[in-house]
Amino acid sequence: MRLHHVQLAIPAGSESQCRQFYGETLGWQELEKPLVLAARGGLWFAAGASEVHLGVEADFRAARKAHPAFAVADIGGLAERMRMAGATVDFDDAIPGLRRFYTADPVGNRIEFLEER
């Protein structure tokens, strides 16, 4: 068993901001949504072997506690790239053996990135 995708909610009309963050800043590949789902709005991205689906939600509220976490190979480099793009980077060393930080996507959803020490 493996995780196929994580779905995060986004407000209507925020696709271009999210495309910039997930596609350009993070460098993830945008995936084409099936035609039957494309009319709903939103975006899909490949994040390594998993996917992140961004779905439009009419009564949107950002996920500020619940969040996906992504393991990366160069957390320092990613943190710098995020800062250069204007994103917040909040490191948290509470878990021994992990270097990790939290950020928020352009609509306020919390995301964690981590690297084993």
N, CA, C and O atoms as a GROMACS GRO file, in nm:
protein
  468
    1MET      N    1   0.084  -0.116   0.000
    1MET     CA    2   0.000   0.000   0.000
    1MET      C    3   0.089   0.124   0.000
    1MET      O    4   0.194   0.126   0.064
    2ARG      N    5   0.045   0.227  -0.073
    2ARG     CA    6   0.115   0.354  -0.073
    2ARG      C    7   0.013   0.466  -0.086
    2ARG      O    8  -0.098   0.445  -0.133
    3LEU      N    9   0.052   0.582  -0.045
    3LEU     CA   10  -0.034   0.699  -0.059
    3LEU      C   11  -0.034   0.742  -0.204
    3LEU      O   12   0.072   0.768  -0.261
    4HIS      N   13  -0.151   0.751  -0.265
    4HIS     CA   14  -0.162   0.792  -0.405
    4HIS      C   15  -0.165   0.945  -0.416
    4HIS      O   16  -0.087   1.003  -0.492
    5HIS      N   17  -0.255   1.010  -0.340
    5HIS     CA   18  -0.261   1.156  -0.346
    5HIS      C   19  -0.318   1.214  -0.217
    5HIS      O   20  -0.383   1.146  -0.138
    6VAL      N   21  -0.291   1.341  -0.201
    6VAL     CA   22  -0.348   1.422  -0.094
    6VAL      C   23  -0.431   1.529  -0.163
    6VAL      O   24  -0.388   1.587  -0.263
    7GLN      N   25  -0.549   1.556  -0.111
    7GLN     CA   26  -0.631   1.664  -0.166
    7GLN      C   27  -0.633   1.780  -0.068
    7GLN      O   28  -0.660   1.762   0.051
    8LEU      N   29  -0.605   1.898  -0.119
    8LEU     CA   30  -0.615   2.021  -0.042
    8LEU      C   31  -0.720   2.109  -0.108
    8LEU      O   32  -0.732   2.112  -0.231
    9ALA      N   33  -0.796   2.180  -0.028
    9ALA     CA   34  -0.898   2.271  -0.081
    9ALA      C   35  -0.834   2.405  -0.115
    9ALA      O   36  -0.740   2.450  -0.049
   10ILE      N   37  -0.888   2.468  -0.219
   10ILE     CA   38  -0.849   2.603  -0.258
   10ILE      C   39  -0.976   2.680  -0.292
   10ILE      O   40  -1.076   2.620  -0.329
   11PRO      N   41  -0.971   2.814  -0.281
   11PRO     CA   42  -1.089   2.891  -0.320
   11PRO      C   43  -1.098   2.906  -0.472
   11PRO      O   44  -0.996   2.898  -0.541
   12ALA      N   45  -1.217   2.928  -0.521
   12ALA     CA   46  -1.237   2.949  -0.664
   12ALA      C   47  -1.152   3.067  -0.710
   12ALA      O   48  -1.141   3.168  -0.641
   13GLY      N   49  -1.091   3.053  -0.827
   13GLY     CA   50  -1.012   3.160  -0.886
   13GLY      C   51  -0.868   3.169  -0.840
   13GLY      O   52  -0.797   3.260  -0.880
   14SER      N   53  -0.822   3.076  -0.754
   14SER     CA   54  -0.685   3.082  -0.702
   14SER      C   55  -0.588   2.992  -0.778
   14SER      O   56  -0.474   2.974  -0.736
   15GLU      N   57  -0.632   2.934  -0.889
   15GLU     CA   58  -0.548   2.839  -0.963
   15GLU      C   59  -0.415   2.900  -1.007
   15GLU      O   60  -0.312   2.834  -0.997
   16SER      N   61  -0.415   3.023  -1.055
   16SER     CA   62  -0.289   3.081  -1.104
   16SER      C   63  -0.188   3.100  -0.991
   16SER      O   64  -0.069   3.075  -1.010
   17GLN      N   65  -0.233   3.145  -0.874
   17GLN     CA   66  -0.145   3.158  -0.758
   17GLN      C   67  -0.088   3.021  -0.718
   17GLN      O   68   0.031   3.008  -0.690
   18CYS      N   69  -0.175   2.921  -0.716
   18CYS     CA   70  -0.133   2.786  -0.676
   18CYS      C   71  -0.041   2.725  -0.780
   18CYS      O   72   0.053   2.653  -0.746
   19ARG      N   73  -0.066   2.752  -0.907
   19ARG     CA   74   0.020   2.702  -1.014
   19ARG      C   75   0.162   2.759  -0.996
   19ARG      O   76   0.260   2.687  -1.015
   20GLN      N   77   0.171   2.885  -0.961
   20GLN     CA   78   0.301   2.950  -0.937
   20GLN      C   79   0.373   2.881  -0.821
   20GLN      O   80   0.490   2.847  -0.832
   21PHE      N   81   0.303   2.862  -0.710
   21PHE     CA   82   0.363   2.805  -0.589
   21PHE      C   83   0.404   2.659  -0.610
   21PHE      O   84   0.520   2.623  -0.591
   22TYR      N   85   0.308   2.576  -0.649
   22TYR     CA   86   0.335   2.432  -0.658
   22TYR      C   87   0.419   2.398  -0.783
   22TYR      O   88   0.507   2.312  -0.777
   23GLY      N   89   0.390   2.465  -0.893
   23GLY     CA   90   0.460   2.434  -1.017
   23GLY      C   91   0.594   2.502  -1.029
   23GLY      O   92   0.694   2.438  -1.063
   24GLU      N   93   0.600   2.632  -1.001
   24GLU     CA   94   0.724   2.707  -1.022
   24GLU      C   95   0.814   2.705  -0.899
   24GLU      O   96   0.932   2.668  -0.909
   25THR      N   97   0.761   2.743  -0.783
   25THR     CA   98   0.845   2.748  -0.662
   25THR      C   99   0.890   2.609  -0.620
   25THR      O  100   1.008   2.587  -0.594
   26LEU      N  101   0.796   2.514  -0.612
   26LEU     CA  102   0.833   2.379  -0.570
   26LEU      C  103   0.887   2.294  -0.686
   26LEU      O  104   0.956   2.195  -0.663
   27GLY      N  105   0.856   2.333  -0.808
   27GLY     CA  106   0.907   2.259  -0.923
   27GLY      C  107   0.832   2.130  -0.952
   27GLY      O  108   0.886   2.041  -1.018
   28TRP      N  109   0.709   2.118  -0.901
   28TRP     CA  110   0.631   1.998  -0.925
   28TRP      C  111   0.567   2.005  -1.063
   28TRP      O  112   0.536   2.112  -1.113
   29GLN      N  113   0.548   1.889  -1.122
   29GLN     CA  114   0.490   1.880  -1.256
   29GLN      C  115   0.338   1.884  -1.246
   29GLN      O  116   0.276   1.806  -1.173
   30GLU      N  117   0.277   1.977  -1.322
   30GLU     CA  118   0.131   1.981  -1.327
   30GLU      C  119   0.080   1.865  -1.411
   30GLU      O  120   0.133   1.838  -1.519
   31LEU      N  121  -0.022   1.799  -1.362
   31LEU     CA  122  -0.084   1.686  -1.431
   31LEU      C  123  -0.214   1.731  -1.495
   31LEU      O  124  -0.284   1.817  -1.441
   32GLU      N  125  -0.247   1.673  -1.607
   32GLU     CA  126  -0.374   1.705  -1.672
   32GLU      C  127  -0.486   1.631  -1.600
   32GLU      O  128  -0.479   1.509  -1.579
   33LYS      N  129  -0.588   1.705  -1.561
   33LYS     CA  130  -0.702   1.644  -1.495
   33LYS      C  131  -0.789   1.576  -1.600
   33LYS      O  132  -0.795   1.622  -1.714
   34PRO      N  133  -0.856   1.467  -1.564
   34PRO     CA  134  -0.952   1.406  -1.657
   34PRO      C  135  -1.059   1.509  -1.697
   34PRO      O  136  -1.099   1.591  -1.615
   35LEU      N  137  -1.103   1.504  -1.821
   35LEU     CA  138  -1.199   1.602  -1.871
   35LEU      C  139  -1.323   1.614  -1.784
   35LEU      O  140  -1.374   1.724  -1.763
   36VAL      N  141  -1.372   1.502  -1.734
   36VAL     CA  142  -1.493   1.503  -1.652
   36VAL      C  143  -1.473   1.584  -1.523
   36VAL      O  144  -1.570   1.634  -1.466
   37LEU      N  145  -1.348   1.596  -1.476
   37LEU     CA  146  -1.319   1.670  -1.353
   37LEU      C  147  -1.266   1.811  -1.379
   37LEU      O  148  -1.274   1.897  -1.292
   38ALA      N  149  -1.213   1.836  -1.498
   38ALA     CA  150  -1.151   1.965  -1.528
   38ALA      C  151  -1.248   2.081  -1.515
   38ALA      O  152  -1.208   2.191  -1.476
   39ALA      N  153  -1.374   2.059  -1.546
   39ALA     CA  154  -1.473   2.167  -1.538
   39ALA      C  155  -1.496   2.215  -1.395
   39ALA      O  156  -1.549   2.324  -1.374
   40ARG      N  157  -1.456   2.137  -1.298
   40ARG     CA  158  -1.473   2.175  -1.157
   40ARG      C  159  -1.369   2.276  -1.111
   40ARG      O  160  -1.381   2.332  -1.002
   41GLY      N  161  -1.266   2.298  -1.192
   41GLY     CA  162  -1.156   2.385  -1.151
   41GLY      C  163  -1.054   2.306  -1.072
   41GLY      O  164  -1.064   2.184  -1.060
   42GLY      N  165  -0.957   2.375  -1.018
   42GLY     CA  166  -0.852   2.310  -0.940
   42GLY      C  167  -0.737   2.265  -1.027
   42GLY      O  168  -0.736   2.286  -1.148
   43LEU      N  169  -0.640   2.202  -0.963
   43LEU     CA  170  -0.516   2.159  -1.028
   43LEU      C  171  -0.468   2.029  -0.966
   43LEU      O  172  -0.499   1.999  -0.851
   44TRP      N  173  -0.392   1.954  -1.041
   44TRP     CA  174  -0.324   1.834  -0.989
   44TRP      C  175  -0.176   1.847  -1.017
   44TRP      O  176  -0.136   1.898  -1.122
   45PHE      N  177  -0.093   1.801  -0.922
   45PHE     CA  178   0.052   1.802  -0.938
   45PHE      C  179   0.112   1.669  -0.897
   45PHE      O  180   0.062   1.603  -0.806
   46ALA      N  181   0.220   1.630  -0.964
   46ALA     CA  182   0.300   1.515  -0.922
   46ALA      C  183   0.401   1.566  -0.820
   46ALA      O  184   0.474   1.662  -0.845
   47ALA      N  185   0.404   1.500  -0.705
   47ALA     CA  186   0.498   1.533  -0.597
   47ALA      C  187   0.577   1.406  -0.568
   47ALA      O  188   0.543   1.330  -0.477
   48GLY      N  189   0.683   1.384  -0.644
   48GLY     CA  190   0.755   1.258  -0.633
   48GLY      C  191   0.666   1.146  -0.680
   48GLY      O  192   0.606   1.154  -0.788
   49ALA      N  193   0.656   1.039  -0.601
   49ALA     CA  194   0.574   0.924  -0.639
   49ALA      C  195   0.426   0.943  -0.603
   49ALA      O  196   0.344   0.858  -0.636
   50SER      N  197   0.393   1.053  -0.538
   50SER     CA  198   0.255   1.082  -0.499
   50SER      C  199   0.204   1.202  -0.577
   50SER      O  200   0.277   1.263  -0.656
   51GLU      N  201   0.079   1.235  -0.554
   51GLU     CA  202   0.018   1.351  -0.619
   51GLU      C  203  -0.046   1.441  -0.514
   51GLU      O  204  -0.085   1.397  -0.407
   52VAL      N  205  -0.056   1.568  -0.549
   52VAL     CA  206  -0.130   1.665  -0.470
   52VAL      C  207  -0.241   1.718  -0.560
   52VAL      O  208  -0.215   1.772  -0.667
   53HIS      N  209  -0.364   1.702  -0.516
   53HIS     CA  210  -0.480   1.750  -0.589
   53HIS      C  211  -0.533   1.873  -0.516
   53HIS      O  212  -0.557   1.868  -0.395
   54LEU      N  213  -0.551   1.980  -0.588
   54LEU     CA  214  -0.605   2.103  -0.532
   54LEU      C  215  -0.746   2.119  -0.586
   54LEU      O  216  -0.766   2.142  -0.706
   55GLY      N  217  -0.845   2.105  -0.498
   55GLY     CA  218  -0.984   2.108  -0.538
   55GLY      C  219  -1.055   2.234  -0.492
   55GLY      O  220  -1.039   2.276  -0.377
   56VAL      N  221  -1.131   2.294  -0.580
   56VAL     CA  222  -1.206   2.416  -0.547
   56VAL      C  223  -1.318   2.383  -0.450
   56VAL      O  224  -1.396   2.290  -0.471
   57GLU      N  225  -1.324   2.460  -0.344
   57GLU     CA  226  -1.427   2.442  -0.242
   57GLU      C  227  -1.500   2.575  -0.224
   57GLU      O  228  -1.437   2.677  -0.196
   58ALA      N  229  -1.632   2.574  -0.239
   58ALA     CA  230  -1.711   2.698  -0.235
   58ALA      C  231  -1.696   2.771  -0.102
   58ALA      O  232  -1.677   2.892  -0.100
   59ASP      N  233  -1.705   2.699   0.009
   59ASP     CA  234  -1.693   2.760   0.142
   59ASP      C  235  -1.554   2.733   0.196
   59ASP      O  236  -1.537   2.672   0.302
   60PHE      N  237  -1.453   2.779   0.123
   60PHE     CA  238  -1.314   2.748   0.152
   60PHE      C  239  -1.269   2.800   0.288
   60PHE      O  240  -1.300   2.912   0.328
   61ARG      N  241  -1.195   2.713   0.358
   61ARG     CA  242  -1.122   2.748   0.480
   61ARG      C  243  -0.988   2.677   0.472
   61ARG      O  244  -0.982   2.556   0.454
   62ALA      N  245  -0.882   2.752   0.487
   62ALA     CA  246  -0.747   2.694   0.479
   62ALA      C  247  -0.726   2.593   0.591
   62ALA      O  248  -0.775   2.610   0.703
   63ALA      N  249  -0.653   2.486   0.559
   63ALA     CA  250  -0.613   2.386   0.659
   63ALA      C  251  -0.489   2.441   0.730
   63ALA      O  252  -0.380   2.439   0.675
   64ARG      N  253  -0.507   2.488   0.852
   64ARG     CA  254  -0.395   2.550   0.924
   64ARG      C  255  -0.327   2.454   1.022
   64ARG      O  256  -0.216   2.482   1.066
   65LYS      N  257  -0.391   2.344   1.055
   65LYS     CA  258  -0.331   2.243   1.145
   65LYS      C  259  -0.306   2.114   1.066
   65LYS      O  260  -0.192   2.067   1.058
   66ALA      N  261  -0.412   2.058   1.008
   66ALA     CA  262  -0.396   1.938   0.926
   66ALA      C  263  -0.309   1.974   0.807
   66ALA      O  264  -0.324   2.082   0.749
   67HIS      N  265  -0.218   1.883   0.768
   67HIS     CA  266  -0.126   1.916   0.660
   67HIS      C  267  -0.061   1.791   0.604
   67HIS      O  268  -0.048   1.691   0.674
   68PRO      N  269  -0.019   1.796   0.478
   68PRO     CA  270   0.066   1.690   0.424
   68PRO      C  271   0.212   1.723   0.459
   68PRO      O  272   0.247   1.839   0.480
   69ALA      N  273   0.294   1.619   0.465
   69ALA     CA  274   0.438   1.637   0.490
   69ALA      C  275   0.514   1.564   0.379
   69ALA      O  276   0.481   1.451   0.344
   70PHE      N  277   0.616   1.630   0.326
   70PHE     CA  278   0.693   1.576   0.215
   70PHE      C  279   0.838   1.563   0.256
   70PHE      O  280   0.899   1.659   0.304
   71ALA      N  281   0.895   1.444   0.236
   71ALA     CA  282   1.037   1.420   0.262
   71ALA      C  283   1.116   1.473   0.143
   71ALA      O  284   1.081   1.447   0.028
   72VAL      N  285   1.222   1.547   0.172
   72VAL     CA  286   1.307   1.606   0.069
   72VAL      C  287   1.453   1.573   0.096
   72VAL      O  288   1.490   1.535   0.207
   73ALA      N  289   1.536   1.589  -0.007
   73ALA     CA  290   1.678   1.556   0.005
   73ALA      C  291   1.763   1.676   0.046
   73ALA      O  292   1.871   1.658   0.101
   74ASP      N  293   1.718   1.798   0.020
   74ASP     CA  294   1.796   1.918   0.050
   74ASP      C  295   1.705   2.023   0.112
   74ASP      O  296   1.660   2.116   0.045
   75ILE      N  297   1.678   2.007   0.240
   75ILE     CA  298   1.582   2.097   0.306
   75ILE      C  299   1.634   2.240   0.314
   75ILE      O  300   1.555   2.334   0.306
   76GLY      N  301   1.764   2.256   0.329
   76GLY     CA  302   1.820   2.392   0.333
   76GLY      C  303   1.801   2.464   0.201
   76GLY      O  304   1.763   2.581   0.199
   77GLY      N  305   1.827   2.396   0.091
   77GLY     CA  306   1.809   2.454  -0.041
   77GLY      C  307   1.663   2.488  -0.068
   77GLY      O  308   1.632   2.593  -0.125
   78LEU      N  309   1.573   2.398  -0.027
   78LEU     CA  310   1.431   2.423  -0.047
   78LEU      C  311   1.386   2.542   0.037
   78LEU      O  312   1.309   2.626  -0.010
   79ALA      N  313   1.432   2.549   0.162
   79ALA     CA  314   1.395   2.660   0.249
   79ALA      C  315   1.439   2.793   0.186
   79ALA      O  316   1.364   2.891   0.189
   80GLU      N  317   1.558   2.797   0.132
   80GLU     CA  318   1.608   2.919   0.068
   80GLU      C  319   1.524   2.955  -0.054
   80GLU      O  320   1.489   3.072  -0.074
   81ARG      N  321   1.491   2.856  -0.136
   81ARG     CA  322   1.408   2.880  -0.254
   81ARG      C  323   1.270   2.934  -0.213
   81ARG      O  324   1.216   3.023  -0.278
   82MET      N  325   1.216   2.879  -0.105
   82MET     CA  326   1.085   2.924  -0.056
   82MET      C  327   1.093   3.069  -0.009
   82MET      O  328   1.006   3.150  -0.040
   83ARG      N  329   1.198   3.101   0.066
   83ARG     CA  330   1.215   3.239   0.115
   83ARG      C  331   1.230   3.337  -0.002
   83ARG      O  332   1.173   3.446  -0.001
   84MET      N  333   1.308   3.297  -0.103
   84MET     CA  334   1.329   3.383  -0.220
   84MET      C  335   1.197   3.409  -0.293
   84MET      O  336   1.180   3.514  -0.355
   85ALA      N  337   1.104   3.314  -0.284
   85ALA     CA  338   0.973   3.329  -0.348
   85ALA      C  339   0.874   3.405  -0.259
   85ALA      O  340   0.760   3.429  -0.299
   86GLY      N  341   0.918   3.443  -0.139
   86GLY     CA  342   0.832   3.519  -0.049
   86GLY      C  343   0.750   3.436   0.047
   86GLY      O  344   0.664   3.490   0.117
   87ALA      N  345   0.774   3.306   0.052
   87ALA     CA  346   0.700   3.219   0.144
   87ALA      C  347   0.763   3.222   0.283
   87ALA      O  348   0.884   3.244   0.296
   88THR      N  349   0.682   3.198   0.384
   88THR     CA  350   0.735   3.186   0.520
   88THR      C  351   0.797   3.048   0.537
   88THR      O  352   0.750   2.950   0.478
   89VAL      N  353   0.901   3.041   0.617
   89VAL     CA  354   0.968   2.914   0.649
   89VAL      C  355   0.987   2.912   0.799
   89VAL      O  356   1.066   2.989   0.854
   90ASP      N  357   0.914   2.822   0.868
   90ASP     CA  358   0.921   2.811   1.013
   90ASP      C  359   0.979   2.675   1.051
   90ASP      O  360   0.908   2.574   1.048
   91PHE      N  361   1.109   2.673   1.087
   91PHE     CA  362   1.173   2.548   1.126
   91PHE      C  363   1.124   2.504   1.263
   91PHE      O  364   1.093   2.587   1.348
   92ASP      N  365   1.117   2.372   1.282
   92ASP     CA  366   1.072   2.312   1.407
   92ASP      C  367   1.159   2.189   1.431
   92ASP      O  368   1.155   2.094   1.353
   93ASP      N  369   1.238   2.191   1.539
   93ASP     CA  370   1.328   2.080   1.569
   93ASP      C  371   1.274   1.991   1.680
   93ASP      O  372   1.353   1.930   1.753
   94ALA      N  373   1.143   1.981   1.694
   94ALA     CA  374   1.082   1.906   1.803
   94ALA      C  375   1.099   1.754   1.790
   94ALA      O  376   1.090   1.683   1.890
   95ILE      N  377   1.122   1.703   1.670
   95ILE     CA  378   1.134   1.559   1.650
   95ILE      C  379   1.281   1.524   1.627
   95ILE      O  380   1.338   1.564   1.526
   96PRO      N  381   1.343   1.450   1.720
   96PRO     CA  382   1.483   1.412   1.703
   96PRO      C  383   1.505   1.336   1.572
   96PRO      O  384   1.424   1.252   1.533
   97GLY      N  385   1.615   1.366   1.506
   97GLY     CA  386   1.649   1.296   1.384
   97GLY      C  387   1.590   1.356   1.258
   97GLY      O  388   1.620   1.312   1.147
   98LEU      N  389   1.504   1.458   1.274
   98LEU     CA  390   1.443   1.522   1.158
   98LEU      C  391   1.472   1.672   1.160
   98LEU      O  392   1.463   1.737   1.264
   99ARG      N  393   1.504   1.723   1.045
   99ARG     CA  394   1.508   1.868   1.025
   99ARG      C  395   1.385   1.898   0.941
   99ARG      O  396   1.367   1.840   0.834
  100ARG      N  397   1.301   1.990   0.988
  100ARG     CA  398   1.175   2.014   0.918
  100ARG      C  399   1.132   2.158   0.930
  100ARG      O  400   1.172   2.231   1.022
  101PHE      N  401   1.048   2.199   0.834
  101PHE     CA  402   0.988   2.331   0.844
  101PHE      C  403   0.846   2.327   0.791
  101PHE      O  404   0.806   2.238   0.715
  102TYR      N  405   0.770   2.428   0.835
  102TYR     CA  406   0.634   2.447   0.789
  102TYR      C  407   0.630   2.573   0.702
  102TYR      O  408   0.706   2.668   0.723
  103THR      N  409   0.541   2.572   0.608
  103THR     CA  410   0.512   2.689   0.527
  103THR      C  411   0.364   2.686   0.497
  103THR      O  412   0.293   2.596   0.541
  104ALA      N  413   0.318   2.784   0.424
  104ALA     CA  414   0.177   2.788   0.380
  104ALA      C  415   0.174   2.815   0.231
  104ALA      O  416   0.255   2.892   0.179
  105ASP      N  417   0.081   2.751   0.163
  105ASP     CA  418   0.065   2.779   0.021
  105ASP      C  419  -0.002   2.916   0.007
  105ASP      O  420  -0.037   2.977   0.108
  106PRO      N  421  -0.022   2.966  -0.114
  106PRO     CA  422  -0.075   3.102  -0.131
  106PRO      C  423  -0.215   3.125  -0.073
  106PRO      O  424  -0.256   3.239  -0.053
  107VAL      N  425  -0.289   3.017  -0.048
  107VAL     CA  426  -0.424   3.033   0.008
  107VAL      C  427  -0.430   2.998   0.157
  107VAL      O  428  -0.538   2.995   0.216
  108GLY      N  429  -0.313   2.971   0.217
  108GLY     CA  430  -0.305   2.950   0.362
  108GLY      C  431  -0.301   2.807   0.410
  108GLY      O  432  -0.298   2.786   0.531
  109ASN      N  433  -0.300   2.708   0.322
  109ASN     CA  434  -0.290   2.568   0.364
  109ASN      C  435  -0.150   2.539   0.417
  109ASN      O  436  -0.050   2.574   0.354
  110ARG      N  437  -0.143   2.474   0.533
  110ARG     CA  438  -0.015   2.439   0.595
  110ARG      C  439   0.048   2.321   0.522
  110ARG      O  440  -0.020   2.226   0.485
  111ILE      N  441   0.181   2.328   0.502
  111ILE     CA  442   0.256   2.220   0.439
  111ILE      C  443   0.386   2.204   0.515
  111ILE      O  444   0.449   2.303   0.554
  112GLU      N  445   0.426   2.079   0.536
  112GLU     CA  446   0.551   2.048   0.606
  112GLU      C  447   0.647   1.983   0.509
  112GLU      O  448   0.608   1.903   0.424
  113PHE      N  449   0.775   2.019   0.522
  113PHE     CA  450   0.884   1.954   0.448
  113PHE      C  451   0.984   1.906   0.552
  113PHE      O  452   1.012   1.975   0.649
  114LEU      N  453   1.038   1.786   0.531
  114LEU     CA  454   1.130   1.728   0.628
  114LEU      C  455   1.243   1.653   0.561
  114LEU      O  456   1.232   1.606   0.447
  115GLU      N  457   1.353   1.643   0.636
  115GLU     CA  458   1.470   1.568   0.592
  115GLU      C  459   1.529   1.497   0.712
  115GLU      O  460   1.543   1.555   0.820
  116GLU      N  461   1.563   1.370   0.694
  116GLU     CA  462   1.629   1.297   0.801
  116GLU      C  463   1.770   1.350   0.819
  116GLU      O  464   1.839   1.380   0.723
  117ARG      N  465   1.811   1.360   0.947
  117ARG     CA  466   1.947   1.409   0.976
  117ARG      C  467   2.047   1.297   0.962
  117ARG      O  468   2.167   1.318   0.983
   0.00000   0.00000   0.00000
